[in-house]
Amino acid sequence: MSTSTAQFNADGRRHTITREQAEAAASRLTPAHSSTFNQHRDWYALVGSGIYYVKDLIAEATGVEPSDAKTARLALAELGFPVLCWAWGSFLRDGNR
């Protein structure tokens, strides 16, 4: 179930993001592409027809960078955006811990 607002952590504080903020941020960012994927960026959100690194999307939307990818992906999932992982290396072997 999606909500219109979600919370995320940054700098030890709780911040709010709305679905509209995330959609507007996606329109300003360049979607990730297979040639721009980074092995150190595991979590992405699908917004419209593009995928975006979760921390970049929230930072663009709110002006605040989330503490980590986990808090970012949980907030975007709460807003109803599909969140996906690019699994590689130890992520394939150990999963998400």
C-alpha positions as CSV (number, residue, x, y, z in Angstrom):
1,M,0.0,0.0,0.0
2,S,1.4,3.4,-1.0
3,T,1.1,6.6,0.9
4,S,1.5,10.2,-0.2
5,T,4.3,11.0,2.2
6,A,7.2,8.9,3.7
7,Q,9.9,9.5,6.2
8,F,13.7,9.0,5.8
9,N,16.7,9.6,8.1
10,A,19.5,12.0,7.4
11,D,22.1,13.5,9.7
12,G,20.3,11.9,12.7
13,R,17.0,13.6,11.9
14,R,13.7,12.5,10.3
15,H,12.7,14.1,7.0
16,T,9.6,13.9,4.8
17,I,9.3,13.2,1.1
18,T,6.2,13.2,-1.0
19,R,5.4,11.2,-4.1
20,E,5.1,14.5,-6.0
21,Q,8.6,15.5,-5.0
22,A,10.0,12.2,-6.1
23,E,8.3,12.4,-9.5
24,A,9.4,16.0,-10.0
25,A,13.0,15.0,-9.1
26,A,12.9,12.1,-11.5
27,S,12.0,14.5,-14.3
28,R,15.1,16.6,-13.5
29,L,17.6,13.6,-13.2
30,T,19.0,11.5,-16.0
31,P,17.8,7.9,-15.6
32,A,20.4,5.2,-14.8
33,H,21.5,3.3,-17.9
34,S,23.4,0.1,-18.2
35,S,26.5,2.1,-19.1
36,T,26.2,4.3,-16.0
37,F,25.4,1.7,-13.3
38,N,27.9,1.7,-10.5
39,Q,28.9,-1.4,-8.6
40,H,28.7,0.7,-5.4
41,R,25.1,1.7,-6.0
42,D,22.8,-1.3,-5.3
43,W,19.3,0.1,-4.9
44,Y,17.2,1.8,-7.6
45,A,13.6,3.0,-7.8
46,L,11.4,2.9,-10.9
47,V,9.7,6.2,-11.5
48,G,7.7,6.4,-14.7
49,S,9.8,4.7,-17.3
50,G,13.2,5.4,-15.7
51,I,15.2,3.9,-12.9
52,Y,17.1,6.2,-10.5
53,Y,19.6,5.5,-7.7
54,V,17.5,5.9,-4.5
55,K,19.8,8.2,-2.6
56,D,20.2,10.6,-5.6
57,L,16.4,10.7,-6.1
58,I,15.7,11.6,-2.6
59,A,18.5,14.2,-2.4
60,E,17.2,15.8,-5.6
61,A,13.7,15.8,-4.3
62,T,14.3,17.2,-0.9
63,G,17.8,18.8,-0.9
64,V,18.8,16.4,1.9
65,E,20.9,13.2,1.2
66,P,19.5,10.2,3.1
67,S,21.8,8.5,5.7
68,D,22.0,5.3,3.6
69,A,20.4,3.5,0.8
70,K,18.2,1.4,3.1
71,T,16.3,4.5,4.5
72,A,16.0,5.8,1.0
73,R,14.6,2.6,-0.5
74,L,12.2,2.1,2.3
75,A,10.8,5.6,1.9
76,L,10.4,5.3,-1.9
77,A,8.8,1.9,-1.5
78,E,6.4,3.4,1.0
79,L,5.4,6.0,-1.6
80,G,4.6,3.1,-3.9
81,F,7.6,3.1,-6.3
82,P,8.9,-0.3,-7.2
83,V,12.4,-0.6,-5.8
84,L,15.0,-3.0,-7.3
85,C,18.5,-4.1,-6.6
86,W,21.4,-4.5,-9.0
87,A,23.0,-7.6,-7.4
88,W,26.7,-8.2,-7.9
89,G,29.6,-9.6,-6.0
90,S,28.9,-10.4,-2.4
91,F,25.3,-9.2,-2.8
92,L,24.7,-12.3,-5.0
93,R,26.4,-14.5,-2.5
94,D,25.2,-13.0,0.8
95,G,22.0,-11.2,-0.1
96,N,20.8,-8.0,1.6
97,R,21.9,-8.1,5.3
